[in-house]
Amino acid sequence: MGVLFSLASKTLEPLVLPAPFILGFALVLLFRPTGYLLDSKFIHVVRPVGSKKFPIGEVHEIRSGIEEPPALTTGLARVTGFYGVFGSFWNREWGIYNVSI
C-alpha cells in the first residue's frame, strides 16, 4: 500500500506506512522461544534476544502439550499467533502464569 500511495502521490513519505508493522513483526520474532535449558538452579527459556530464566524453587508446575485453561484467560504481556504462543497470562483459577510454546 505504501508503494502504491507513493507512486500515486509522487512522494516518498507513504513508504514509511508499513514501518510499524515491520517493526512489530521483527520484535515478536526476536522474543520468540527457540529452546529450553535446565540447570541446577534455573529453567531457561532460550530466545534470540532477552532469554528468560525461572528459579526452580518458584516453579509450581510444568505442563507438556497444549492445554486449555479452565476459565476465561486474559493475556497480560503475550503473543499468540504466527511465531507461537508465549508471554504472561492470568485467569481466575490459575492466577498469573507464563506460557512458552
C-alpha positions in Angstrom: 0.0 0.0 0.0 2.8 2.4 0.8 4.4 1.8 -2.6 1.0 2.4 -4.3 0.4 5.6 -2.3 4.0 6.7 -3.0 3.6 6.2 -6.8 0.2 7.9 -6.8 1.3 11.0 -4.8 4.9 11.1 -6.3 6.4 11.5 -2.8 8.4 9.1 -0.6 6.6 9.7 2.7 4.0 6.9 2.2 6.8 4.4 2.1 7.1 4.6 5.9 3.5 3.4 6.4 4.5 -0.3 6.7 7.3 0.5 9.2 5.3 0.0 12.4 4.1 -3.4 11.2 7.5 -4.5 10.1 8.9 -3.4 13.5 6.2 -5.2 15.3 6.8 -8.5 13.5 10.6 -8.1 14.0 10.2 -7.6 17.7 8.0 -10.7 18.1 10.5 -12.7 16.0 13.3 -11.7 18.3 11.5 -12.6 21.5 10.1 -16.0 20.4 11.2 -19.1 22.4 13.7 -21.2 20.5 14.6 -23.8 23.2 14.7 -24.7 26.8 17.6 -25.4 29.2 17.6 -26.8 32.7 20.4 -26.4 35.2 20.6 -26.9 39.0 19.0 -23.5 39.8 17.0 -22.3 36.8 14.8 -23.2 33.9 16.0 -21.1 30.9 13.7 -20.2 28.0 16.2 -19.5 25.2 15.2 -16.7 22.8 17.3 -14.8 20.2 17.1 -11.7 22.4 16.4 -11.5 26.1 16.4 -15.1 27.3 14.3 -15.6 30.4 15.1 -17.7 33.4 12.8 -19.0 36.1 14.2 -20.1 39.5 13.3 -23.8 40.0 12.2 -23.1 43.6 9.4 -20.8 42.3 8.1 -23.2 39.6 5.0 -24.9 40.8 4.1 -26.9 37.7 5.3 -27.6 34.2 2.8 -28.9 31.7 3.6 -30.5 28.4 1.5 -30.0 25.4 -1.3 -27.6 24.7 -3.9 -27.5 27.4 -6.7 -25.0 27.6 -7.0 -23.1 30.9 -10.2 -24.0 32.9 -11.6 -20.4 32.8 -11.6 -17.2 30.8 -7.9 -16.1 30.3 -6.5 -12.6 29.9 -3.1 -12.0 28.2 -1.0 -9.6 30.3 2.0 -9.4 28.0 1.6 -12.1 25.4 1.9 -13.1 21.8 -0.5 -15.6 20.2 0.0 -16.1 16.5 2.5 -16.6 13.7 5.6 -17.2 15.9 3.8 -19.3 18.6 2.2 -18.6 22.0 4.3 -17.0 24.7 4.1 -14.5 27.5 2.3 -13.8 30.7 -1.4 -14.8 31.2 -3.9 -14.6 34.0 -7.1 -16.4 34.8 -9.1 -16.7 38.0 -8.3 -20.4 38.7 -4.6 -20.5 37.8 -3.6 -16.9 38.7 -0.7 -15.4 36.7 1.3 -17.9 34.7 3.8 -18.0 31.8 3.5 -19.8 28.5 6.2 -20.6 26.0 5.1 -22.8 23.2 
